[in-house]
Amino acid sequence: METPADYGVVLVTAGNMQEAEAIANALVEAKLAACVSLLPIHSIYTWQGELHKEQEWQLLIKTDLAQFPAMEAKIKELHSYEVSEIIALPIVASSQAYLQWISQQVKSKE
């Protein structure tokens, strides 16, 4: 039986839709993610002492958290930000069918 905490959603922001899609495609094709949802967002943050208000794209990456190290490396390889948001949130509850689907889509645990 799949354990929800083995799976999670990884949050990543990208500066434009093309970069977000490139990251999403690479993660799904490499079987590091089962699904990536892309959402336009408006971010307000401080960077290098200055307040920024930017249009960005939020990637919601559904994955087996055992893949996080490889996923992080792939995102850093493709991402244009000096410091990119890569935050994993565990799934605390889910249907077994959905967890099984994620498991079938990502690389099996070594």
N, C-alpha and C positions, 0 to 999 in steps of 0.2 A: 504494500500500500504506500502511495506517495505521501510524504510529509510536507505540509504547506511551507514550513520554515526552510526547506531545501530550495525553494523557489522564491523569486522576488521580481520587483520592478526596479529597474535602474533608470535614474533621471539624468539626462544630459541636455544641455542647451547648446544651440548652434546659432551662428550669426545670420544665416540665411537658409532658405529652403533647399538650395542646391547642396550645400554642405550637409544639412540634416538628412536629405535623401541618400547622399553618398555613404554616410555613416550607417544609416539604416540598411541599405542594400548590402553593404559589406558584412554587417553582423549577421543578417539572415542567411546570406549565401554561404558564409563560413560556419553556419550552424552554431553560432554563439548566442543567438536569440531566436525565439519562436516567432515573435511578432514585435514590430516597432510601430507605435502610433505617433504621428507628428501633429503638433498643435501650435498655431501662432500665439505668441505671448508678448506682453509688454513688460520688460524688466526695468527695475530701478535699483541701482547698486552703486557702491563706491569702488573705484579702481584707481590705484596710484594716487590717492588723496583727492580725487575728483568725483563728483556725483554724475552718474550716467543714466540716461533714460533711453532705452533701446528696444527696437522690435527684434525679437529673437524667435527661434523655433525650439519647442520643448519636445524631446524624444522620450517616450514612455516605452522602455524596453522590457519585455517579459522574457524571463530566462531562468535557467537552472543556475543558482548562485555559485555552484562549483566552477562555472565558466567565467566568473568575474575577473580573475587575473588576465586571462587571454583576451577577454572583452576590453578591459581597461587598456591593455597594450595596443589593441587594434584602434580604439577610439583616439588615443594619443597620437598614433601614427597618422590618422586622417584629419584630426581637428586643427583648426587654425588658431585657436585661443592659446595664449601662453599658459594660463591656468584654466583648464576646462572643468566644468561641473561633471563629476561622475559619482553619483550617490546611489548606493544599493539599499533598498527597503525590502525587508522580508515580507512574504505573504503570511499573514497570521491565520487566515481561514480561506478556503476555496472549495469548489466542487472537485471531487476526485477526477471526474472526466476532464476538467480543464488542466489539472496538474499532469495527468497522463498525456494530454495533447502536447503540453510544453515539453515534457520528457521525450516524447517521440520526435520532436522537431530539433532539439539541440543535441550536440555531441554527447554520447553516453559517458558517464563518469569512468575515469580510468582506474 
